[in-house]
Amino acid sequence: MRILGIDPGLRTTGFGVIEADGPRLAYVASGTVKTEALPSGDLPGRLKILFDGLREVTRRYAPDCAAVEIV
């Protein structure tokens, strides 16, 4: 099973992908989606960047499930 973990943030959202096979876990990928280039007041623009970035992560790594850290 491939699992995507998301650490949300409006400036930087982190992600990590692992592969679970029973009790064994293997690192697949990790990274960030950054919105620093936009003004802090441009919430719609920041959300669009985050949406597009996480959509690309899910396309690339095809997780079976995801978990999001509570803000």
PQR file with spaces between the fields and no chain letter, atoms N, CA, C, O and H, PARSE charges and radii, in Angstrom:
ATOM       1  N    MET     1       0.846   -1.168    0.000 -0.4000 1.5000
ATOM       2  CA   MET     1       0.000    0.000    0.000 -0.0000 2.0000
ATOM       3  C    MET     1       0.897    1.238    0.000  0.5500 1.7000
ATOM       4  O    MET     1       1.864    1.315    0.758 -0.5500 1.4000
ATOM       5  N    ARG     2       0.574    2.183   -0.839 -0.4000 1.5000
ATOM       6  CA   ARG     2       1.317    3.442   -0.917 -0.0000 2.0000
ATOM       7  C    ARG     2       0.543    4.519   -0.171  0.5500 1.7000
ATOM       8  O    ARG     2      -0.649    4.715   -0.406 -0.5500 1.4000
ATOM       9  H    ARG     2      -0.212    2.121   -1.455  0.4000 1.0000
ATOM      10  N    ILE     3       1.238    5.223    0.740 -0.4000 1.5000
ATOM      11  CA   ILE     3       0.594    6.202    1.614 -0.0000 2.0000
ATOM      12  C    ILE     3       1.230    7.574    1.400  0.5500 1.7000
ATOM      13  O    ILE     3       2.452    7.716    1.375 -0.5500 1.4000
ATOM      14  H    ILE     3       2.207    5.064    0.931  0.4000 1.0000
ATOM      15  N    LEU     4       0.375    8.570    1.247 -0.4000 1.5000
ATOM      16  CA   LEU     4       0.797    9.960    1.117 -0.0000 2.0000
ATOM      17  C    LEU     4       0.497   10.678    2.425  0.5500 1.7000
ATOM      18  O    LEU     4      -0.641   10.670    2.893 -0.5500 1.4000
ATOM      19  H    LEU     4      -0.618    8.454    1.268  0.4000 1.0000
ATOM      20  N    GLY     5       1.511   11.297    3.016 -0.4000 1.5000
ATOM      21  CA   GLY     5       1.327   12.112    4.209 -0.0000 2.0000
ATOM      22  C    GLY     5       1.492   13.574    3.838  0.5500 1.7000
ATOM      23  O    GLY     5       2.418   13.935    3.111 -0.5500 1.4000
ATOM      24  H    GLY     5       2.436   11.303    2.635  0.4000 1.0000
ATOM      25  N    ILE     6       0.596   14.418    4.335 -0.4000 1.5000
ATOM      26  CA   ILE     6       0.604   15.841    3.985 -0.0000 2.0000
ATOM      27  C    ILE     6       0.700   16.669    5.267  0.5500 1.7000
ATOM      28  O    ILE     6      -0.065   16.469    6.210 -0.5500 1.4000
ATOM      29  H    ILE     6      -0.156   14.126    4.925  0.4000 1.0000
ATOM      30  N    ASP     7       1.654   17.602    5.281 -0.4000 1.5000
ATOM      31  CA   ASP     7       1.819   18.564    6.376 -0.0000 2.0000
ATOM      32  C    ASP     7       1.400   19.925    5.818  0.5500 1.7000
ATOM      33  O    ASP     7       2.199   20.597    5.166 -0.5500 1.4000
ATOM      34  H    ASP     7       2.275   17.765    4.515  0.4000 1.0000
ATOM      35  N    PRO     8       0.147   20.339    6.070 -0.5600 1.5000
ATOM      36  CA   PRO     8      -0.386   21.531    5.408  0.2800 2.0000
ATOM      37  C    PRO     8       0.177   22.845    5.935  0.5500 1.7000
ATOM      38  O    PRO     8       0.544   22.970    7.103 -0.5500 1.4000
ATOM      39  N    GLY     9       0.230   23.807    5.043 -0.4000 1.5000
ATOM      40  CA   GLY     9       0.630   25.167    5.381 -0.0000 2.0000
ATOM      41  C    GLY     9       0.362   26.064    4.191  0.5500 1.7000
ATOM      42  O    GLY     9       0.467   25.614    3.050 -0.5500 1.4000
ATOM      43  H    GLY     9      -0.068   23.706    4.094  0.4000 1.0000
ATOM      44  N    LEU    10       0.017   27.326    4.425 -0.4000 1.5000
ATOM      45  CA   LEU    10      -0.281   28.230    3.316 -0.0000 2.0000
ATOM      46  C    LEU    10       0.971   28.705    2.588  0.5500 1.7000
ATOM      47  O    LEU    10       0.906   29.018    1.399 -0.5500 1.4000
ATOM      48  H    LEU    10      -0.068   27.692    5.352  0.4000 1.0000
ATOM      49  N    ARG    11       2.099   28.762    3.271 -0.4000 1.5000
ATOM      50  CA   ARG    11       3.351   29.159    2.612 -0.0000 2.0000
ATOM      51  C    ARG    11       4.095   27.951    2.076  0.5500 1.7000
ATOM      52  O    ARG    11       4.597   27.971    0.952 -0.5500 1.4000
ATOM      53  H    ARG    11       2.151   28.508    4.237  0.4000 1.0000
ATOM      54  N    THR    12       4.168   26.897    2.882 -0.4000 1.5000
ATOM      55  CA   THR    12       4.856   25.680    2.482 -0.0000 2.0000
ATOM      56  C    THR    12       4.049   24.488    2.965  0.5500 1.7000
ATOM      57  O    THR    12       3.761   24.370    4.156 -0.5500 1.4000
ATOM      58  H    THR    12       3.761   26.881    3.795  0.4000 1.0000
ATOM      59  N    THR    13       3.688   23.613    2.053 -0.4000 1.5000
ATOM      60  CA   THR    13       3.022   22.364    2.390 -0.0000 2.0000
ATOM      61  C    THR    13       4.008   21.239    2.100  0.5500 1.7000
ATOM      62  O    THR    13       4.534   21.125    0.992 -0.5500 1.4000
ATOM      63  H    THR    13       3.922   23.709    1.085  0.4000 1.0000
ATOM      64  N    GLY    14       4.248   20.422    3.101 -0.4000 1.5000
ATOM      65  CA   GLY    14       5.168   19.309    2.927 -0.0000 2.0000
ATOM      66  C    GLY    14       4.417   18.026    2.626  0.5500 1.7000
ATOM      67  O    GLY    14       3.248   17.874    2.979 -0.5500 1.4000
ATOM      68  H    GLY    14       3.821   20.515    4.001  0.4000 1.0000
ATOM      69  N    PHE    15       5.111   17.103    1.966 -0.4000 1.5000
ATOM      70  CA   PHE    15       4.512   15.793    1.707 -0.0000 2.0000
ATOM      71  C    PHE    15       5.586   14.718    1.793  0.5500 1.7000
ATOM      72  O    PHE    15       6.773   14.971    1.591 -0.5500 1.4000
ATOM      73  H    PHE    15       6.061   17.226    1.679  0.4000 1.0000
ATOM      74  N    GLY    16       5.126   13.515    2.099 -0.4000 1.5000
ATOM      75  CA   GLY    16       5.993   12.350    2.113 -0.0000 2.0000
ATOM      76  C    GLY    16       5.203   11.164    1.608  0.5500 1.7000
ATOM      77  O    GLY    16       4.007   11.045    1.872 -0.5500 1.4000
ATOM      78  H    GLY    16       4.161   13.309    2.263  0.4000 1.0000
ATOM      79  N    VAL    17       5.867   10.295    0.887 -0.4000 1.5000
ATOM      80  CA   VAL    17       5.222    9.100    0.352 -0.0000 2.0000
ATOM      81  C    VAL    17       6.026    7.893    0.816  0.5500 1.7000
ATOM      82  O    VAL    17       7.248    7.853    0.669 -0.5500 1.4000
ATOM      83  H    VAL    17       6.839   10.392    0.673  0.4000 1.0000
ATOM      84  N    ILE    18       5.322    6.904    1.380 -0.4000 1.5000
ATOM      85  CA   ILE    18       5.963    5.659    1.777 -0.0000 2.0000
ATOM      86  C    ILE    18       5.210    4.483    1.179  0.5500 1.7000
ATOM      87  O    ILE    18       4.042    4.598    0.809 -0.5500 1.4000
ATOM      88  H    ILE    18       4.329    6.937    1.499  0.4000 1.0000
ATOM      89  N    GLU    19       5.890    3.366    1.092 -0.4000 1.5000
ATOM      90  CA   GLU    19       5.295    2.111    0.643 -0.0000 2.0000
ATOM      91  C    GLU    19       5.259    1.187    1.855  0.5500 1.7000
ATOM      92  O    GLU    19       6.289    0.945    2.485 -0.5500 1.4000
ATOM      93  H    GLU    19       6.839    3.274    1.393  0.4000 1.0000
ATOM      94  N    ALA    20       4.079    0.671    2.183 -0.4000 1.5000
ATOM      95  CA   ALA    20       3.923   -0.240    3.317 -0.0000 2.0000
ATOM      96  C    ALA    20       3.622   -1.637    2.783  0.5500 1.7000
ATOM      97  O    ALA    20       2.714   -1.833    1.975 -0.5500 1.4000
ATOM      98  H    ALA    20       3.243    0.867    1.671  0.4000 1.0000
ATOM      99  N    ASP    21       4.411   -2.603    3.258 -0.4000 1.5000
ATOM     100  CA   ASP    21       4.202   -4.005    2.898 -0.0000 2.0000
ATOM     101  C    ASP    21       4.205   -4.790    4.200  0.5500 1.7000
ATOM     102  O    ASP    21       5.256   -5.217    4.678 -0.5500 1.4000
ATOM     103  H    ASP    21       5.148   -2.444    3.915  0.4000 1.0000
ATOM     104  N    GLY    22       3.022   -4.976    4.766 -0.4000 1.5000
ATOM     105  CA   GLY    22       2.935   -5.565    6.097 -0.0000 2.0000
ATOM     106  C    GLY    22       3.615   -4.639    7.087  0.5500 1.7000
ATOM     107  O    GLY    22       3.296   -3.451    7.131 -0.5500 1.4000
ATOM     108  H    GLY    22       2.168   -4.630    4.377  0.4000 1.0000
ATOM     109  N    PRO    23       4.560   -5.159    7.898 -0.5600 1.5000
ATOM     110  CA   PRO    23       5.247   -4.309    8.865  0.2800 2.0000
ATOM     111  C    PRO    23       6.420   -3.525    8.270  0.5500 1.7000
ATOM     112  O    PRO    23       7.028   -2.700    8.952 -0.5500 1.4000
ATOM     113  N    ARG    24       6.733   -3.782    7.005 -0.4000 1.5000
ATOM     114  CA   ARG    24       7.883   -3.118    6.381 -0.0000 2.0000
ATOM     115  C    ARG    24       7.455   -1.811    5.716  0.5500 1.7000
ATOM     116  O    ARG    24       6.449   -1.764    5.008 -0.5500 1.4000
ATOM     117  H    ARG    24       6.238   -4.451    6.451  0.4000 1.0000
ATOM     118  N    LEU    25       8.228   -0.757    5.952 -0.4000 1.5000
ATOM     119  CA   LEU    25       7.979    0.546    5.342 -0.0000 2.0000
ATOM     120  C    LEU    25       9.188    0.925    4.503  0.5500 1.7000
ATOM     121  O    LEU    25      10.329    0.683    4.897 -0.5500 1.4000
ATOM     122  H    LEU    25       9.045   -0.796    6.528  0.4000 1.0000
ATOM     123  N    ALA    26       8.931    1.524    3.336 -0.4000 1.5000
ATOM     124  CA   ALA    26      10.014    1.966    2.464 -0.0000 2.0000
ATOM     125  C    ALA    26       9.734    3.393    2.002  0.5500 1.7000
ATOM     126  O    ALA    26       8.616    3.732    1.614 -0.5500 1.4000
ATOM     127  H    ALA    26       8.004    1.720    3.016  0.4000 1.0000
ATOM     128  N    TYR    27      10.773    4.216    2.054 -0.4000 1.5000
ATOM     129  CA   TYR    27      10.691    5.595    1.579 -0.0000 2.0000
ATOM     130  C    TYR    27      10.507    5.601    0.067  0.5500 1.7000
ATOM     131  O    TYR    27      11.186    4.865   -0.649 -0.5500 1.4000
ATOM     132  H    TYR    27      11.681    3.941    2.370  0.4000 1.0000
ATOM     133  N    VAL    28       9.584    6.435   -0.418 -0.4000 1.5000
ATOM     134  CA   VAL    28       9.373    6.606   -1.858 -0.0000 2.0000
ATOM     135  C    VAL    28       9.792    8.012   -2.276  0.5500 1.7000
ATOM     136  O    VAL    28      10.594    8.167   -3.197 -0.5500 1.4000
ATOM     137  H    VAL    28       9.032    7.033    0.164  0.4000 1.0000
ATOM     138  N    ALA    29       9.260    9.037   -1.615 -0.4000 1.5000
ATOM     139  CA   ALA    29       9.561   10.412   -2.011 -0.0000 2.0000
ATOM     140  C    ALA    29       9.120   11.376   -0.921  0.5500 1.7000
ATOM     141  O    ALA    29       8.344   11.019   -0.035 -0.5500 1.4000
ATOM     142  H    ALA    29       8.608    8.911   -0.868  0.4000 1.0000
ATOM     143  N    SER    30       9.626   12.602   -1.000 -0.4000 1.5000
ATOM     144  CA   SER    30       9.169   13.679   -0.114 -0.0000 2.0000
ATOM     145  C    SER    30       9.501   15.003   -0.782  0.5500 1.7000
ATOM     146  O    SER    30      10.333   15.069   -1.686 -0.5500 1.4000
ATOM     147  H    SER    30      10.256   12.891   -1.720  0.4000 1.0000
ATOM     148  N    GLY    31       8.841   16.045   -0.325 -0.4000 1.5000
ATOM     149  CA   GLY    31       9.104   17.361   -0.901 -0.0000 2.0000
ATOM     150  C    GLY    31       8.174   18.407   -0.342  0.5500 1.7000
ATOM     151  O    GLY    31       7.494   18.190    0.661 -0.5500 1.4000
ATOM     152  H    GLY    31       8.164   15.991    0.410  0.4000 1.0000
ATOM     153  N    THR    32       8.155   19.548   -1.004 -0.4000 1.5000
ATOM     154  CA   THR    32       7.312   20.656   -0.573 -0.0000 2.0000
ATOM     155  C    THR    32       6.633   21.304   -1.775  0.5500 1.7000
ATOM     156  O    THR    32       7.104   21.223   -2.909 -0.5500 1.4000
ATOM     157  H    THR    32       8.707   19.724   -1.819  0.4000 1.0000
ATOM     158  N    VAL    33       5.523   21.939   -1.483 -0.4000 1.5000
ATOM     159  CA   VAL    33       4.833   22.797   -2.446 -0.0000 2.0000
ATOM     160  C    VAL    33       4.852   24.178   -1.811  0.5500 1.7000
ATOM     161  O    VAL    33       4.301   24.365   -0.726 -0.5500 1.4000
ATOM     162  H    VAL    33       5.140   22.005   -0.561  0.4000 1.0000
ATOM     163  N    LYS    34       5.471   25.138   -2.461 -0.4000 1.5000
ATOM     164  CA   LYS    34       5.652   26.477   -1.890 -0.0000 2.0000
ATOM     165  C    LYS    34       4.819   27.518   -2.622  0.5500 1.7000
ATOM     166  O    LYS    34       4.666   27.474   -3.842 -0.5500 1.4000
ATOM     167  H    LYS    34       5.918   24.986   -3.342  0.4000 1.0000
ATOM     168  N    THR    35       4.281   28.462   -1.842 -0.4000 1.5000
ATOM     169  CA   THR    35       3.477   29.543   -2.407 -0.0000 2.0000
ATOM     170  C    THR    35       4.088   30.898   -2.084  0.5500 1.7000
ATOM     171  O    THR    35       3.408   31.919   -2.195 -0.5500 1.4000
ATOM     172  H    THR    35       4.406   28.498   -0.851  0.4000 1.0000
ATOM     173  N    GLU    36       5.345   30.930   -1.690 -0.4000 1.5000
ATOM     174  CA   GLU    36       5.998   32.170   -1.246 -0.0000 2.0000
ATOM     175  C    GLU    36       6.041   33.264   -2.301  0.5500 1.7000
ATOM     176  O    GLU    36       6.156   34.441   -1.961 -0.5500 1.4000
ATOM     177  H    GLU    36       5.897   30.101   -1.600  0.4000 1.0000
ATOM     178  N    ALA    37       5.950   32.898   -3.577 -0.4000 1.5000
ATOM     179  CA   ALA    37       6.050   33.884   -4.646 -0.0000 2.0000
ATOM     180  C    ALA    37       4.838   34.820   -4.693  0.5500 1.7000
ATOM     181  O    ALA    37       4.918   35.911   -5.259 -0.5500 1.4000
ATOM     182  H    ALA    37       5.856   31.941   -3.854  0.4000 1.0000
ATOM     183  N    LEU    38       3.728   34.401   -4.105 -0.4000 1.5000
ATOM     184  CA   LEU    38       2.511   35.220   -4.130 -0.0000 2.0000
ATOM     185  C    LEU    38       2.412   36.088   -2.875  0.5500 1.7000
ATOM     186  O    LEU    38       2.954   35.732   -1.829 -0.5500 1.4000
ATOM     187  H    LEU    38       3.663   33.515   -3.646  0.4000 1.0000
ATOM     188  N    PRO    39       1.725   37.216   -2.975 -0.5600 1.5000
ATOM     189  CA   PRO    39       1.500   38.042   -1.787  0.2800 2.0000
ATOM     190  C    PRO    39       0.698   37.267   -0.739  0.5500 1.7000
ATOM     191  O    PRO    39      -0.141   36.437   -1.090 -0.5500 1.4000
ATOM     192  N    SER    40       0.949   37.530    0.532 -0.4000 1.5000
ATOM     193  CA   SER    40       0.267   36.780    1.593 -0.0000 2.0000
ATOM     194  C    SER    40      -1.252   36.960    1.563  0.5500 1.7000
ATOM     195  O    SER    40      -1.977   36.095    2.056 -0.5500 1.4000
ATOM     196  H    SER    40       1.630   38.204    0.818  0.4000 1.0000
ATOM     197  N    GLY    41      -1.746   38.057    0.997 -0.4000 1.5000
ATOM     198  CA   GLY    41      -3.185   38.293    0.927 -0.0000 2.0000
ATOM     199  C    GLY    41      -3.887   37.584   -0.214  0.5500 1.7000
ATOM     200  O    GLY    41      -5.114   37.624   -0.297 -0.5500 1.4000
ATOM     201  H    GLY    41      -1.157   38.759    0.597  0.4000 1.0000
ATOM     202  N    ASP    42      -3.140   36.935   -1.093 -0.4000 1.5000
ATOM     203  CA   ASP    42      -3.736   36.261   -2.254 -0.0000 2.0000
ATOM     204  C    ASP    42      -4.074   34.811   -1.909  0.5500 1.7000
ATOM     205  O    ASP    42      -3.459   33.879   -2.426 -0.5500 1.4000
ATOM     206  H    ASP    42      -2.143   36.901   -1.025  0.4000 1.0000
ATOM     207  N    LEU    43      -5.063   34.633   -1.026 -0.4000 1.5000
ATOM     208  CA   LEU    43      -5.452   33.295   -0.593 -0.0000 2.0000
ATOM     209  C    LEU    43      -5.921   32.418   -1.752  0.5500 1.7000
ATOM     210  O    LEU    43      -5.496   31.266   -1.825 -0.5500 1.4000
ATOM     211  H    LEU    43      -5.563   35.390   -0.605  0.4000 1.0000
ATOM     212  N    PRO    44      -6.776   32.898   -2.664 -0.5600 1.5000
ATOM     213  CA   PRO    44      -7.185   32.045   -3.782  0.2800 2.0000
ATOM     214  C    PRO    44      -5.993   31.578   -4.624  0.5500 1.7000
ATOM     215  O    PRO    44      -5.948   30.424   -5.050 -0.5500 1.4000
ATOM     216  N    GLY    45      -5.038   32.466   -4.862 -0.4000 1.5000
ATOM     217  CA   GLY    45      -3.860   32.097   -5.641 -0.0000 2.0000
ATOM     218  C    GLY    45      -3.018   31.051   -4.934  0.5500 1.7000
ATOM     219  O    GLY    45      -2.533   30.112   -5.566 -0.5500 1.4000
ATOM     220  H    GLY    45      -5.075   33.404   -4.517  0.4000 1.0000
ATOM     221  N    ARG    46      -2.841   31.204   -3.633 -0.4000 1.5000
ATOM     222  CA   ARG    46      -2.070   30.232   -2.849 -0.0000 2.0000
ATOM     223  C    ARG    46      -2.758   28.863   -2.852  0.5500 1.7000
ATOM     224  O    ARG    46      -2.103   27.835   -3.025 -0.5500 1.4000
ATOM     225  H    ARG    46      -3.235   31.966   -3.119  0.4000 1.0000
ATOM     226  N    LEU    47      -4.073   28.857   -2.660 -0.4000 1.5000
ATOM     227  CA   LEU    47      -4.804   27.592   -2.663 -0.0000 2.0000
ATOM     228  C    LEU    47      -4.717   26.899   -4.022  0.5500 1.7000
ATOM     229  O    LEU    47      -4.645   25.672   -4.087 -0.5500 1.4000
ATOM     230  H    LEU    47      -4.605   29.692   -2.519  0.4000 1.0000
ATOM     231  N    LYS    48      -4.723   27.671   -5.096 -0.4000 1.5000
ATOM     232  CA   LYS    48      -4.598   27.087   -6.444 -0.0000 2.0000
ATOM     233  C    LYS    48      -3.236   26.426   -6.620  0.5500 1.7000
ATOM     234  O    LYS    48      -3.150   25.328   -7.170 -0.5500 1.4000
ATOM     235  H    LYS    48      -4.782   28.668   -5.043  0.4000 1.0000
ATOM     236  N    ILE    49      -2.172   27.078   -6.160 -0.4000 1.5000
ATOM     237  CA   ILE    49      -0.832   26.497   -6.255 -0.0000 2.0000
ATOM     238  C    ILE    49      -0.765   25.204   -5.447  0.5500 1.7000
ATOM     239  O    ILE    49      -0.215   24.206   -5.914 -0.5500 1.4000
ATOM     240  H    ILE    49      -2.242   27.970   -5.713  0.4000 1.0000
ATOM     241  N    LEU    50      -1.326   25.219   -4.232 -0.4000 1.5000
ATOM     242  CA   LEU    50      -1.323   24.019   -3.399 -0.0000 2.0000
ATOM     243  C    LEU    50      -2.119   22.897   -4.047  0.5500 1.7000
ATOM     244  O    LEU    50      -1.681   21.747   -4.058 -0.5500 1.4000
ATOM     245  H    LEU    50      -1.773   26.030   -3.853  0.4000 1.0000
ATOM     246  N    PHE    51      -3.286   23.228   -4.588 -0.4000 1.5000
ATOM     247  CA   PHE    51      -4.117   22.233   -5.262 -0.0000 2.0000
ATOM     248  C    PHE    51      -3.369   21.607   -6.433  0.5500 1.7000
ATOM     249  O    PHE    51      -3.308   20.384   -6.559 -0.5500 1.4000
ATOM     250  H    PHE    51      -3.642   24.163   -4.579  0.4000 1.0000
ATOM     251  N    ASP    52      -2.801   22.452   -7.286 -0.4000 1.5000
ATOM     252  CA   ASP    52      -2.080   21.942   -8.459 -0.0000 2.0000
ATOM     253  C    ASP    52      -0.858   21.114   -8.054  0.5500 1.7000
ATOM     254  O    ASP    52      -0.574   20.082   -8.661 -0.5500 1.4000
ATOM     255  H    ASP    52      -2.851   23.446   -7.183  0.4000 1.0000
ATOM     256  N    GLY    53      -0.143   21.570   -7.031 -0.4000 1.5000
ATOM     257  CA   GLY    53       1.043   20.848   -6.592 -0.0000 2.0000
ATOM     258  C    GLY    53       0.711   19.486   -6.015  0.5500 1.7000
ATOM     259  O    GLY    53       1.381   18.501   -6.326 -0.5500 1.4000
ATOM     260  H    GLY    53      -0.373   22.409   -6.539  0.4000 1.0000
ATOM     261  N    LEU    54      -0.317   19.417   -5.177 -0.4000 1.5000
ATOM     262  CA   LEU    54      -0.691   18.132   -4.586 -0.0000 2.0000
ATOM     263  C    LEU    54      -1.347   17.215   -5.617  0.5500 1.7000
ATOM     264  O    LEU    54      -1.236   15.993   -5.524 -0.5500 1.4000
ATOM     265  H    LEU    54      -0.861   20.218   -4.924  0.4000 1.0000
ATOM     266  N    ARG    55      -2.019   17.798   -6.585 -0.4000 1.5000
ATOM     267  CA   ARG    55      -2.572   16.974   -7.668 -0.0000 2.0000
ATOM     268  C    ARG    55      -1.449   16.318   -8.456  0.5500 1.7000
ATOM     269  O    ARG    55      -1.559   15.152   -8.837 -0.5500 1.4000
ATOM     270  H    ARG    55      -2.109   18.791   -6.660  0.4000 1.0000
ATOM     271  N    GLU    56      -0.367   17.054   -8.704 -0.4000 1.5000
ATOM     272  CA   GLU    56       0.783   16.493   -9.406 -0.0000 2.0000
ATOM     273  C    GLU    56       1.448   15.381   -8.578  0.5500 1.7000
ATOM     274  O    GLU    56       1.860   14.357   -9.123 -0.5500 1.4000
ATOM     275  H    GLU    56      -0.278   18.001   -8.394  0.4000 1.0000
ATOM     276  N    VAL    57       1.546   15.591   -7.273 -0.4000 1.5000
ATOM     277  CA   VAL    57       2.113   14.555   -6.399 -0.0000 2.0000
ATOM     278  C    VAL    57       1.277   13.276   -6.481  0.5500 1.7000
ATOM     279  O    VAL    57       1.828   12.181   -6.590 -0.5500 1.4000
ATOM     280  H    VAL    57       1.211   16.422   -6.830  0.4000 1.0000
ATOM     281  N    THR    58      -0.046   13.411   -6.430 -0.4000 1.5000
ATOM     282  CA   THR    58      -0.900   12.217   -6.486 -0.0000 2.0000
ATOM     283  C    THR    58      -0.834   11.548   -7.857  0.5500 1.7000
ATOM     284  O    THR    58      -0.906   10.322   -7.943 -0.5500 1.4000
ATOM     285  H    THR    58      -0.494   14.301   -6.341  0.4000 1.0000
ATOM     286  N    ARG    59      -0.702   12.316   -8.910 -0.4000 1.5000
ATOM     287  CA   ARG    59      -0.543   11.718  -10.247 -0.0000 2.0000
ATOM     288  C    ARG    59       0.772   10.957  -10.353  0.5500 1.7000
ATOM     289  O    ARG    59       0.816    9.845  -10.880 -0.5500 1.4000
ATOM     290  H    ARG    59      -0.644   13.312   -8.840  0.4000 1.0000
ATOM     291  N    ARG    60       1.836   11.563   -9.851 -0.4000 1.5000
ATOM     292  CA   ARG    60       3.167   10.967   -9.985 -0.0000 2.0000
ATOM     293  C    ARG    60       3.328    9.714   -9.135  0.5500 1.7000
ATOM     294  O    ARG    60       3.899    8.726   -9.598 -0.5500 1.4000
ATOM     295  H    ARG    60       1.800   12.466   -9.423  0.4000 1.0000
ATOM     296  N    TYR    61       2.834    9.736   -7.900 -0.4000 1.5000
ATOM     297  CA   TYR    61       3.106    8.639   -6.968 -0.0000 2.0000
ATOM     298  C    TYR    61       1.916    7.705   -6.730  0.5500 1.7000
ATOM     299  O    TYR    61       2.080    6.663   -6.094 -0.5500 1.4000
ATOM     300  H    TYR    61       2.369   10.538   -7.524  0.4000 1.0000
ATOM     301  N    ALA    62       0.735    8.049   -7.221 -0.4000 1.5000
ATOM     302  CA   ALA    62      -0.463    7.205   -7.160 -0.0000 2.0000
ATOM     303  C    ALA    62      -0.668    6.545   -5.791  0.5500 1.7000
ATOM     304  O    ALA    62      -0.662    5.317   -5.693 -0.5500 1.4000
ATOM     305  H    ALA    62       0.602    8.894   -7.737  0.4000 1.0000
ATOM     306  N    PRO    63      -0.849    7.351   -4.730 -0.5600 1.5000
ATOM     307  CA   PRO    63      -1.051    6.750   -3.405  0.2800 2.0000
ATOM     308  C    PRO    63      -2.405    6.047   -3.312  0.5500 1.7000
ATOM     309  O    PRO    63      -3.366    6.415   -3.988 -0.5500 1.4000
ATOM     310  N    ASP    64      -2.452    5.025   -2.457 -0.4000 1.5000
ATOM     311  CA   ASP    64      -3.707    4.310   -2.194 -0.0000 2.0000
ATOM     312  C    ASP    64      -4.535    5.036   -1.140  0.5500 1.7000
ATOM     313  O    ASP    64      -5.761    4.928   -1.118 -0.5500 1.4000
ATOM     314  H    ASP    64      -1.671    4.725   -1.908  0.4000 1.0000
ATOM     315  N    CYS    65      -3.855    5.777   -0.267 -0.4000 1.5000
ATOM     316  CA   CYS    65      -4.551    6.542    0.767 -0.0000 2.0000
ATOM     317  C    CYS    65      -3.676    7.710    1.179  0.5500 1.7000
ATOM     318  O    CYS    65      -2.503    7.792    0.816 -0.5500 1.4000
ATOM     319  H    CYS    65      -2.859    5.865   -0.285  0.4000 1.0000
ATOM     320  N    ALA    66      -4.273    8.613    1.947 -0.4000 1.5000
ATOM     321  CA   ALA    66      -3.539    9.792    2.387 -0.0000 2.0000
ATOM     322  C    ALA    66      -3.912   10.134    3.822  0.5500 1.7000
ATOM     323  O    ALA    66      -4.994    9.792    4.300 -0.5500 1.4000
ATOM     324  H    ALA    66      -5.226    8.546    2.243  0.4000 1.0000
ATOM     325  N    ALA    67      -2.994   10.815    4.497 -0.4000 1.5000
ATOM     326  CA   ALA    67      -3.236   11.308    5.855 -0.0000 2.0000
ATOM     327  C    ALA    67      -2.778   12.756    5.882  0.5500 1.7000
ATOM     328  O    ALA    67      -1.741   13.103    5.316 -0.5500 1.4000
ATOM     329  H    ALA    67      -2.115   11.093    4.109  0.4000 1.0000
ATOM     330  N    VAL    68      -3.568   13.606    6.552 -0.4000 1.5000
ATOM     331  CA   VAL    68      -3.234   15.023    6.645 -0.0000 2.0000
ATOM     332  C    VAL    68      -3.049   15.365    8.118  0.5500 1.7000
ATOM     333  O    VAL    68      -3.892   15.039    8.953 -0.5500 1.4000
ATOM     334  H    VAL    68      -4.410   13.325    7.012  0.4000 1.0000
ATOM     335  N    GLU    69      -1.923   16.033    8.430 -0.4000 1.5000
ATOM     336  CA   GLU    69      -1.669   16.461    9.800 -0.0000 2.0000
ATOM     337  C    GLU    69      -2.679   17.541   10.178  0.5500 1.7000
ATOM     338  O    GLU    69      -3.026   18.392    9.359 -0.5500 1.4000
ATOM     339  H    GLU    69      -1.238   16.298    7.751  0.4000 1.0000
ATOM     340  N    ILE    70      -3.142   17.500   11.407 -0.4000 1.5000
ATOM     341  CA   ILE    70      -4.071   18.510   11.891 -0.0000 2.0000
ATOM     342  C    ILE    70      -3.308   19.820   12.076  0.5500 1.7000
ATOM     343  O    ILE    70      -2.227   19.850   12.664 -0.5500 1.4000
ATOM     344  H    ILE    70      -2.860   16.809   12.072  0.4000 1.0000
ATOM     345  N    VAL    71      -3.892   20.897   11.562 -0.4000 1.5000
ATOM     346  CA   VAL    71      -3.239   22.204   11.656 -0.0000 2.0000
ATOM     347  C    VAL    71      -3.375   22.745   13.067  0.5500 1.7000
ATOM     348  O    VAL    71      -2.891   23.839   13.358 -0.5500 1.4000
ATOM     349  H    VAL    71      -4.770   20.873   11.084  0.4000 1.0000
